[in-house]
Amino acid sequence: MLHPLRKEWMMVFAPGAREALNRLSETAYDVLVTGMLANGAPDFDGIELLTQSTQLYPQMVRIVLSGAADPETTLRSVTLAHQYLMKPYDTATLLSTLEDALTLRNIVDDPFLTAVIGRIRSLPGPPAVSLKLIEAVQSAATSTAEVGEIVGQDLGMSRKVLQWASSPLFACKRTIASPKEAAIHLGCETVKALALTESVFSQFDGKHTPGFSVEELRSHSLRVATMAREIAQTRGLPGSVRDDVFLGGLLHDIGKVVLGCNLPRQYREVVRCFQDPEAAHAAERRIFGTTHAEVGGYLLWLWGFPRNVTEIVVRHHTAGPETGEVLDPAGVVSLADELARQGYEHAADCDLDFLPGEVA
């Protein structure tokens, strides 16, 4: 399947997990693709390869190609791998996954940063709940009841979703009592987005103080998401785009949390510039060689978020009215971010007549 790309990529193949680990010690690689089979070495299978490569080479993207496996093996591999492709998979899927990995890997070009991000494992537990949510985001066939049931399997996630669902931002006049009820009131896609966002933010709760309030950032992100969806709806963008900008708005600043919680001393200099976004971005670029937008998009792709959402996160500071891209999803989130910084709670509270009209 990869033969046509032999002149574009340097590729090395190993017949088993132990041989693969030996090859990894010989030179630096960007991506590891592995199956789960032991290949005659029951003491050193795909799980062991993933475990050791995570410890030794955290900057490397880890992709699993696997068929049917027992639940325990699947869950273990999900917590160690960044991407999990189920057999049978086609050439286009594999190539697209590898190309995305290399593209995003080049965006975050600092070896130290990629090692930091690589050590942040897949979505926090229980892994099965997070995996089901990712699958639900990628499937249009997931029902309201199913989303409610998935969220209900994690008490912390359920609590936060219910808290958000009952907030004034959603104009709810009564208390929402269950994740299923939240899905009915807010819509299936909204609850998926809220649950996934809580899952992501909870990964960093309780870590080193980043110099800013993670809870305030979470609240800001919810306002941005709400206004981004309102703007998209006002301008006649399709329902799929409204869902993407909502989830992208919720997660657009996750890179700040990643950098702040993992590198608090360095990030404090950036925090001092928070009132001036351009100065803050310049400080990030100077200190880390990248920005929170690129770091956040890279991490979300590693965790299996849809490509449309990761692109919004990566580009939310480079697309906007001044670039003529206000109807681009990243431009919508950029505008909503600016309105939220100006103190608006809803897009209807400000004059949007300067925006282009409805698009096909």
N, C-alpha and C positions, 0 to 999 in steps of 0.2 A: 504493500500500500504506500510506503514511503519512498520507494525506489525512484519515482520521478523527481524527487527533491534532493537527490544525492549531491547535486552540484550547488545547491543553495544552503544546505545545512550540513554540518559535520555530525554524523550519526554513528554510534557504536552499539553493537548488539551483543548481548550475553545470553548463553543458554540456560542460566540459572541465577538465583538470587545471590549466592555467594560470589560467583564470578562477577556479577554486576557491581557488588560492593568493592571488589578489587579494582575494577575499571574506574570506579569513581575516585579512588585514591590516587590515580595516575595523572589526572588533569581536571580542570574545572568544567562543569557542565551546567547548563541553564535549566534543563528539564530532565526529569526521570519519569519514564513510563514503565509500569510493571504490572504483571498479573499477580494472582494470589497463590498459584500452585507451587508446591515444594520442589518439583522436578528432581525427585530422588533424594532430597535432603530435608527430611522432616524436621530437623532441628534448625533449619535456616530457610524459611519460606518468604513469600512476599511481605508478610507482616513484619518479620524480623528485618528485612531490607528497608522497609519504610521507617521502622523504629530507629535503626542505626543512622540512616541517611538524614533523618530529622535532627538528630543530635549532632552529627558531624558536618552536615552541609545544609543548614537551615535556609540559606538563601536560594536553594534550588526548588523549582516548582515540581510538585509530586503529583503524578496522574496515575490512577488505577484503571486498568481495563479488566473487567471481570464478568464472569457469567454467574449463574446461580451459586450462592454460597450460604453456609449456615448463618443465622442471624448474628451470632457472637462475632464471627469473622468479619461480617459486613460492617458492624458497628465499630470494631477496632480499626478497620481500614479507613472508615469515614473520618475518624478523629485524627488519623495520621496523614491522609492524602488531601490535596487541595481540590482536585477534581476527580469524579468517579463516573466512568462511562460504562454502562451495562452492555454486555454482549446480547445480541449481535449489534454492532455499530457499523456505520458505513464510512467510506473513505472521507467524504465531505465533512462529517462530524469530527473525525479524528484530526484532519488537517486544520479545520477551523479552530479547534481547541488548542492545538499546538501553535498556530499563528497568533492567536490571542495571547497565549502565554508569553511568547517571545516579544510581541509588541509592548505589552504592559511591563514586561521585565526590563525593557530598554527605557521605559519612561522613568522608572525608579532605578537609576543606574548606580547608586551608591551601594557597594557591597555590605557595608555595615547596616544600612537601612533595610536592605532586602533580607538580611539575616534576622533583624528584629521582627520584621513582618512575618518571615517564614516560621518563626518560633511561636507565633500566635496561631494556635491550632484551629480547627474548624469550629463552627458555631457552638457556643456553650451548651451544656447538657440540660436534660438528657439528649444525647446525640440523635436518637431516633426522632424526637419531636422536631428538632431543627431541620433534620433531613426531610421529614414529611412536609414541613413548611416551605422549604425550597422547591420541592416537587409541586406543591400546591400553587406557588407563585408562577411556575412555568406551565401549569395546566389550566386551560380555560374551563375544563369540565368539572372542576372541584365545586361541590355544592356548598351552600351556606352552612348546612348542618355539619358537613365534614370539617370545614374550617373551625367551627366552634368546638368540635370534638378534639381536633388536634391541639388547639390552644389550651383547652381544658386539661390536657395531660401534664402541663407544667404550671404549678401554683404561682410562681413568681411572675411568669408571663401573663397568666390570667389576671392576676391582681392589677398589673400595670395597664393592660388593655382595658379593663373595666374602669379604671381611674380615668384614662384618657377618653374613653367613650362617653363618660358622664361629664366631661369638661364643657365649659361654655363655648369652646371653639366649634363644637358639633351641635350646638343649640338644642341639646336634649333637655326636656322639661321633666324628666323622671330619672330615677336611678336605674342603671342597667345592672341586672342581677347575675347574668351568666354570659360566657363567651358566645354562646349560640344566639342569645338575645342581642348582643352587641353586633353580631354579623347581620342579623335581620334589620336592626335599626340603621347601621352605618353602611351596610353593603359588604359583600364578601371580600372584595379587593381591598377595601380600607382596613378591615380587620387583619387580613393577611399582612398588610404593610405594617400596621401597628405592632403586631406580634413579632415580626421579624426584626423590627427596629429595637424593640425591647430586648430581644435575644442578643443583638449585636452590642447594644450599650451595656448590658449586664456583664459582658465579657470583661469590661474594664472597671466596673464598680469596685471600690475598696482598694484600688491600687494606689501607688504613690500620687500625692497631690500634684496635679499638673499646673497649678497656678491659676486655674479658673474653675468655675462651677460646672461640673458635668451635667447636673440637673438643669441649670439655666440653659445650657447649650441644647439639651434635649427639648426643653420647652420652646426655644427659638426655632428648632428644626420642625416642630409640629406646626408652628405658625407659618413657616415657609411652605411646608407641604400643603396646608389648607389653602393658602393664597395661590400657590402654583396651580392647584386643581381648579380653583375658581377662575383664574385667568384663562386656563386652557379651555374651560367650558364656555366662558364668555366669547372666546374667539373661534368657537366651533371646531376645536380639535377633536379627533376621534376618541372614543372611550378608552381604547388601549393606551393612547398618549396621556390621557388624564390620569390613568392608573400609574403609568411610568413616572410622571412628574411628581405625583404624590409620594411614591416610594423614594424617588430620587431626592425630593425635598427633605424627607425624614432623615436621610442618610448623608446629605451633602457635606456635612462637616465632620463625619466620623474620623477622617484623617487627623483632625485636631486632637481627638481623644487618643488615637493611637500614638501620635508623637508626644503629646503631653504626658501621658501615663507611662510611656516607656523611656522617654528621654526628658524628664521634668526639668532638670537643671538647664539644658540647652533651650528648652521651649519657653522658659520664663522671659527670655529676651523678646520672643515673638509676642507673648501675652501683653507686654508693655505697649505694643503697637496696635492692639485690637481695635481701638477707636478709628484707626485709619487702615482699612482693608488693604490698600495698595502698599503701604509701608509694611504691614504684617506679611504680605506675600513676598515682598522683597527680602524681608528678614528670614523667612523660611528658606527661600532659594539660596541665600548667602550662607546660612548655617548648615542646611541639610542637602543642598543641591537639588531640591525638589520642593513641592508644595503639599499642603494637606489634601488638596483636591486629587492630586495624582496618587498619593499614598492611599487615600480612602478608596479610590476606584480600583487600584491594584488589589487591595485586601478583599474588597467585595467580590471581585472576579475570582480570586483564589477560593473564596467561600462558595462559589457557584451561583452568584446572583446573575439575573439576566443581563445580557450585553447592553441592552437599551438603558438599563439603570446605571451600570458602571460608567457608560459614556457620559451620562448626565452629571455624575459626581466628578469625573475627571475634568469636564469642560465648563462647570457652572460659574467659573470666574473668567472665562475667555469668550463666552457667548452672551450677547445681550443687545439692547437697543442700539448701542453705538456701533455694533458690527452688522446690523441689519438682520439679526437672527432671533428676534424676539419671539417668533412663532416656532423656532426650533425648541425642542424639549429642554435642552440645557439653558437656552435663553429665557424660557419661561421661569425656570427655577432661579436663574440669576436675577431676574426682575423681582420675583417674590422675596428673595433674600434681601434685596435693597429696600423694598417696602417694609419688611419686618424690622430692619435696622432703623427705619425712620419712625417706628412706633405703631404702624398699622396692624390691625388684627385680621381684617378681611379686605379683599381686593375691592369690594363694593364701597369701602370707606374713602377711596381716592379716585382721582380722575384718570381713566385709562383711555380717553378718547384719542390720544396721540398714537395708539397702537394700530397696526394694520387691521383690516377687516377680516371677515370670515374667509377661511381657506378650504379648498376641497379636501 
